[in-house]
Amino acid sequence: MRQFILPDLGEGLEEAEIVTWHVNEGDRVVVDQPLVSLETDKAVVEVPSPWSGRIARLFGGKGDLIKVGAPLVEFAEGAQGDTGTVVGELGQEEKAARAEAPTAAPARSLQVLPAVRALARKLDVDLNLVQASGPGGTITRADVERAAKSLAEAGPAEPLRGMRRAMAQRMAAAHAAVVRTTVNDEADIDDWQQREDVTIRLVRAIASACQAERSLNAWYNAEAGERRLIKRIDIGIAVDTEGGLIVPVLRNVGERDASDLRAGLDRLRADAAARSIPPEELRGATITLSNFGMIGGRFANLIVVPPQVAIVGAGRIDQRVLVHNGQPAARRVLPLSLTFDHRVVTGGEAARFLVALKSDLERPS
């Protein structure tokens, strides 16, 4: 027998969820024939067969989570073909980011009598989630019963899968790794032309600010203590989907006109919504934009995901009374948040970037 293990899908994840098998045990397959569709945090990916031969065993069923490096398919003796099938490859900067992910904190020491532990098992209560009220931090029967009642009122637990599971893992790792600081400002956009494309104006303004202050268009490898300033500006665009957050990358924005950027962004968003976006479109962002104001909110303390060192947030456009030409006037303003990794970016660099961003946005067109 010969086992095919789940390869690195190029998403920086440790596992993937089985969506559907395209083969059955006993089937004969050829090299590159689709074996299974797996859901990662960003897309549904087809995994091809690395060999020709007969399928002896399938590991896992629909909805199961398979770890990278775990057996996926077992072939009968005599399977032949490419032994190096890999569906995608991590860039060096993402490998560094994964290496920096913090280890889980040790579980707290619980003081629980055996009878209370038995009650918790019977009521399906996780003792790590119970607030102790007994002497010396001891968990009592009443604590467990109160937790069980709260859980029943809250409804059934829903395991995080796919994008939401990966989002939880990545945000926790980024939050623990990055020393982030946020500065805020507002851009007076009352002189914009009617029906201005807000997102594209933001993208082009970020490109302009990156050219004015290059230190925020960069990658940082904390393990090596190295900063890499990037010449090309590839902006990650945070897209809110039903399944969770996805961040496709709009490439080389400093060299593209508005219509080309809009066409590219529409295509990325359509692919993201359909969960068909290629893995290579999700890697290599040099800075990120979160235009959360399309939904609501003014300012935000956002999460910087390594190896990037900055993320721009755009809040809800609203009218404010400002002094314009020496007189108070109602003007449309766009709230801006710039969160940066203070390990690598100085306050002065961040402030100069924000000034350049605001200045570009305040141009009439």
Wavefront OBJ file of the C-alpha trace (Angstrom):
o trace
v 0.000 0.000 0.000
v 1.076 3.599 -0.657
v -0.366 6.575 1.187
v -0.871 10.073 -0.214
v -0.747 12.615 2.609
v -2.533 15.958 2.574
v -0.025 18.458 1.133
v 0.485 22.063 2.164
v -2.308 23.860 0.311
v -0.402 27.122 0.319
v -2.832 28.820 2.719
v -0.710 28.757 5.852
v -3.176 26.394 7.544
v -2.690 23.182 9.469
v -5.907 21.515 8.298
v -8.685 21.532 5.719
v -12.302 20.347 5.668
v -13.529 17.686 3.253
v -16.289 19.085 1.030
v -16.782 16.131 -1.323
v -14.930 13.102 -2.634
v -14.684 12.729 -6.416
v -13.606 9.077 -6.197
v -14.636 5.954 -4.319
v -12.693 3.091 -2.799
v -11.879 0.598 -5.549
v -11.836 3.213 -8.346
v -8.902 3.385 -10.741
v -7.512 6.897 -11.240
v -4.824 8.557 -13.348
v -2.281 11.235 -12.459
v -3.866 14.683 -11.925
v -7.419 13.318 -11.766
v -9.353 15.246 -9.053
v -9.571 13.200 -5.856
v -11.319 15.501 -3.381
v -12.490 19.065 -2.843
v -11.246 20.615 0.397
v -12.332 23.846 2.043
v -9.559 26.013 3.425
v -9.991 29.355 5.139
v -10.237 31.118 1.782
v -11.440 28.820 -0.982
v -12.583 25.378 -2.027
v -9.558 23.631 -3.551
v -9.474 20.496 -5.707
v -6.656 18.118 -4.811
v -5.416 16.044 -7.796
v -4.063 12.518 -7.674
v -0.259 12.295 -7.579
v -0.274 8.773 -9.017
v -2.140 6.423 -11.303
v -3.571 3.335 -9.650
v -6.436 1.850 -7.690
v -7.887 3.588 -4.603
v -7.687 1.232 -1.653
v -8.918 3.553 1.115
v -10.230 7.079 1.648
v -9.458 8.745 4.956
v -12.344 10.831 6.264
v -15.820 11.763 5.087
v -17.688 14.932 4.215
v -17.239 17.555 6.929
v -14.186 15.917 8.514
v -11.083 18.002 9.246
v -7.835 16.566 7.851
v -4.471 17.753 9.172
v -1.720 18.727 6.737
v 0.642 15.738 6.645
v -2.087 13.239 7.600
v -3.098 10.386 5.238
v -5.701 11.398 2.677
v -5.821 8.470 0.238
v -4.279 5.013 0.278
v -3.374 3.448 -3.071
v -3.015 -0.245 -3.810
v 0.489 -1.525 -4.604
v 1.896 -0.431 -7.945
v 0.709 3.209 -7.949
v 2.927 5.205 -10.280
v 3.411 8.868 -11.136
v 4.616 12.141 -9.694
v 5.678 11.774 -6.056
v 5.932 15.480 -5.408
v 2.402 16.810 -5.893
v 1.991 20.063 -3.969
v -1.073 22.275 -4.287
v 0.516 25.701 -3.846
v 3.611 26.895 -2.045
v 4.117 29.389 0.736
v 6.269 32.423 0.067
v 9.211 32.978 2.388
v 7.452 35.829 4.159
v 4.448 33.636 5.012
v 6.699 30.832 6.259
v 8.333 33.361 8.553
v 4.939 34.586 9.734
v 3.833 31.018 10.523
v 7.060 30.387 12.415
v 6.326 33.410 14.589
v 2.866 32.195 15.676
v 2.823 31.954 19.472
v 2.272 28.705 21.286
v -0.936 28.237 23.222
v -0.949 29.402 26.811
v -0.970 26.610 29.396
v -4.358 25.717 30.829
v -5.155 27.171 34.226
v -4.924 24.905 37.262
v -8.450 23.883 38.265
v -9.498 23.130 41.817
v -12.413 20.727 41.455
v -13.688 17.897 43.630
v -14.204 14.534 41.839
v -17.980 14.708 42.316
v -18.070 18.155 40.698
v -15.966 16.896 37.786
v -18.433 14.045 37.317
v -21.328 16.521 37.297
v -19.534 18.651 34.681
v -19.083 15.588 32.446
v -22.737 14.662 32.869
v -23.901 18.202 31.972
v -21.302 18.546 29.180
v -19.717 21.612 30.764
v -16.113 22.603 30.025
v -14.592 23.367 33.402
v -12.151 25.827 31.811
v -15.145 28.057 31.056
v -16.636 27.935 34.560
v -16.237 30.913 36.884
v -15.286 29.619 40.328
v -17.011 31.011 43.401
v -15.804 28.589 46.078
v -13.095 29.252 48.683
v -9.609 29.524 47.221
v -10.900 29.467 43.664
v -12.655 26.104 43.971
v -15.356 25.265 41.412
v -18.573 24.230 43.156
v -21.633 22.260 42.045
v -23.548 25.534 41.863
v -20.893 26.981 39.541
v -21.228 24.021 37.165
v -25.043 24.095 37.273
v -25.040 27.851 36.606
v -22.696 27.361 33.635
v -24.879 24.549 32.270
v -27.963 26.775 32.488
v -26.180 29.612 30.681
v -25.055 27.253 27.922
v -28.581 25.882 27.505
v -29.999 29.396 27.197
v -27.313 30.360 24.690
v -28.196 27.485 22.355
v -26.039 24.749 20.808
v -22.341 25.323 20.209
v -21.298 25.762 16.586
v -17.743 24.609 15.775
v -15.736 27.100 13.752
v -14.863 25.755 10.313
v -13.149 27.004 7.190
v -12.666 30.768 7.025
v -13.971 31.488 10.519
v -11.697 28.898 12.128
v -8.641 30.209 10.274
v -9.618 33.820 11.028
v -9.748 33.037 14.757
v -6.326 31.383 14.636
v -4.645 34.064 12.544
v -6.089 37.015 14.406
v -5.053 35.539 17.756
v -1.534 34.888 16.463
v -1.250 38.371 14.940
v -2.619 40.050 18.070
v -0.041 38.269 20.216
v 2.892 38.894 17.867
v 2.466 42.512 16.744
v 3.027 45.620 18.883
v 0.290 47.628 17.224
v -0.542 51.312 17.584
v -3.303 53.279 15.850
v -3.458 56.911 14.765
v -6.635 58.542 13.431
v -7.564 61.512 11.279
v -10.316 62.723 8.943
v -10.187 63.680 5.280
v -12.438 66.474 3.991
v -13.877 64.974 0.788
v -16.650 67.484 0.182
v -14.990 68.605 -3.066
v -15.105 65.139 -4.601
v -17.020 64.733 -7.832
v -20.431 63.113 -7.602
v -20.528 59.294 -7.646
v -16.835 59.063 -6.821
v -15.596 55.468 -6.412
v -14.664 55.554 -2.726
v -12.745 52.273 -2.582
v -10.663 53.033 -5.651
v -9.892 56.531 -4.342
v -8.709 54.915 -1.113
v -6.583 52.369 -2.988
v -4.905 55.074 -5.077
v -4.403 57.300 -2.030
v -2.716 54.424 -0.168
v -0.414 53.931 -3.164
v 0.454 57.626 -3.070
v 1.132 57.498 0.673
v 3.322 54.387 0.251
v 5.401 56.269 -2.306
v 5.727 59.225 0.063
v 6.602 57.065 3.098
v 7.968 53.682 2.012
v 8.437 52.297 5.511
v 4.790 51.207 5.754
v 4.852 49.221 2.493
v 7.071 46.564 3.981
v 7.441 43.069 5.431
v 9.015 42.313 8.783
v 10.581 39.004 9.794
v 10.756 39.177 13.580
v 12.679 35.919 13.920
v 15.490 37.188 11.686
v 15.126 40.810 12.808
v 14.880 41.916 9.186
v 12.729 44.536 7.471
v 12.161 44.443 3.724
v 10.898 47.606 1.996
v 8.784 46.632 -1.022
v 8.873 48.701 -4.207
v 5.651 47.323 -5.707
v 2.425 48.146 -3.881
v 0.110 45.132 -3.530
v -2.904 46.009 -1.393
v -4.922 43.390 0.474
v -8.621 44.304 0.336
v -10.624 43.015 3.311
v -13.877 41.536 1.980
v -16.745 40.642 4.314
v -18.451 37.407 3.239
v -21.108 35.211 4.809
v -18.460 32.645 5.694
v -16.032 35.132 7.230
v -13.310 37.580 6.303
v -11.268 37.094 3.150
v -8.435 39.338 1.921
v -7.656 39.063 -1.816
v -4.734 41.098 -3.135
v -4.996 43.894 -5.696
v -1.634 43.886 -7.443
v 0.687 46.697 -8.500
v -1.824 49.441 -7.723
v 0.670 52.243 -8.243
v 0.923 51.473 -11.966
v -2.783 50.994 -12.813
v -5.536 53.448 -13.693
v -8.883 53.696 -11.909
v -10.909 51.667 -14.427
v -8.389 48.817 -14.402
v -8.331 48.789 -10.611
v -12.135 48.704 -10.446
v -12.317 45.805 -12.923
v -9.673 43.900 -10.953
v -11.410 44.523 -7.642
v -14.807 43.414 -9.005
v -13.257 40.172 -10.234
v -11.549 39.489 -6.891
v -14.737 40.136 -4.941
v -16.786 37.888 -7.226
v -14.246 35.085 -6.850
v -14.151 35.596 -3.081
v -17.950 35.398 -2.799
v -17.984 32.220 -4.907
v -15.113 30.703 -2.852
v -13.268 30.095 -6.113
v -10.426 32.556 -5.692
v -7.010 31.073 -6.580
v -4.615 30.722 -3.609
v -2.008 32.911 -5.308
v -4.485 35.820 -5.229
v -4.473 35.679 -1.416
v -0.747 35.936 -0.789
v 1.890 38.628 -0.838
v -0.015 41.761 0.227
v 2.344 44.559 1.275
v -0.322 46.631 3.099
v -4.063 46.153 3.724
v -7.213 48.262 3.402
v -10.331 47.657 5.490
v -13.168 49.842 4.177
v -15.485 48.938 7.055
v -17.322 52.260 6.768
v -19.358 50.753 3.929
v -21.175 48.925 6.743
v -20.728 51.269 9.711
v -18.336 52.691 12.266
v -15.919 55.630 12.214
v -12.547 54.584 13.632
v -10.995 51.202 14.422
v -7.973 49.672 16.126
v -7.320 47.047 13.457
v -5.165 43.911 13.416
v -1.872 43.931 11.488
v -1.176 40.478 10.041
v 2.536 39.652 9.702
v 4.677 39.953 7.721
v 2.879 43.230 6.837
v 3.478 46.214 9.100
v 0.377 48.360 8.500
v -3.343 48.369 7.744
v -5.539 51.340 6.765
v -9.132 51.579 7.975
v -11.778 53.766 6.341
v -14.888 54.608 8.367
v -18.379 55.750 7.509
v -18.542 58.977 5.474
v -20.616 61.589 7.287
v -21.174 65.328 7.458
v -19.282 67.379 10.030
v -19.074 71.090 10.723
v -15.554 72.206 9.798
v -13.849 75.533 9.268
v -13.599 75.944 5.495
v -12.187 79.128 3.910
v -12.345 80.760 7.318
v -16.043 79.973 7.861
v -17.856 77.080 9.574
v -19.477 74.796 7.004
v -21.062 71.353 6.821
v -18.553 69.165 4.964
v -18.417 65.469 4.076
v -15.566 63.779 5.948
v -13.986 60.347 5.682
v -12.613 58.968 9.000
v -9.205 57.278 8.652
v -7.446 54.827 10.956
v -3.853 53.722 10.475
v -2.721 50.775 12.597
v 0.972 49.936 12.387
v 3.537 47.608 13.936
v 5.479 49.831 16.321
v 8.347 47.348 16.417
v 9.280 48.424 12.891
v 7.440 51.677 12.128
v 8.137 54.879 14.069
v 5.415 57.301 15.105
v 6.866 59.911 12.744
v 6.782 57.527 9.783
v 3.167 56.631 10.538
v 2.182 60.285 10.889
v 3.841 61.219 7.589
v 2.053 58.343 5.861
v -1.303 59.470 7.280
v -0.677 63.076 6.211
v 0.111 61.912 2.657
v -2.970 59.682 2.625
v -5.245 62.486 3.797
v -3.732 64.987 1.364
v -4.333 62.702 -1.608
v -7.931 62.017 -0.561
v -8.682 65.720 -0.180
v -7.871 66.415 -3.817
v -11.072 67.082 -5.838
v -10.252 64.233 -8.265
l 1 2 3 4 5 6 7 8 9 10 11 12 13 14 15 16 17 18 19 20 21 22 23 24 25 26 27 28 29 30 31 32 33 34 35 36 37 38 39 40 41 42 43 44 45 46 47 48 49 50 51 52 53 54 55 56 57 58 59 60 61 62 63 64 65 66 67 68 69 70 71 72 73 74 75 76 77 78 79 80 81 82 83 84 85 86 87 88 89 90 91 92 93 94 95 96 97 98 99 100 101 102 103 104 105 106 107 108 109 110 111 112 113 114 115 116 117 118 119 120 121 122 123 124 125 126 127 128 129 130 131 132 133 134 135 136 137 138 139 140 141 142 143 144 145 146 147 148 149 150 151 152 153 154 155 156 157 158 159 160 161 162 163 164 165 166 167 168 169 170 171 172 173 174 175 176 177 178 179 180 181 182 183 184 185 186 187 188 189 190 191 192 193 194 195 196 197 198 199 200 201 202 203 204 205 206 207 208 209 210 211 212 213 214 215 216 217 218 219 220 221 222 223 224 225 226 227 228 229 230 231 232 233 234 235 236 237 238 239 240 241 242 243 244 245 246 247 248 249 250 251 252 253 254 255 256 257 258 259 260 261 262 263 264 265 266 267 268 269 270 271 272 273 274 275 276 277 278 279 280 281 282 283 284 285 286 287 288 289 290 291 292 293 294 295 296 297 298 299 300 301 302 303 304 305 306 307 308 309 310 311 312 313 314 315 316 317 318 319 320 321 322 323 324 325 326 327 328 329 330 331 332 333 334 335 336 337 338 339 340 341 342 343 344 345 346 347 348 349 350 351 352 353 354 355 356 357 358 359 360 361 362 363 364 365
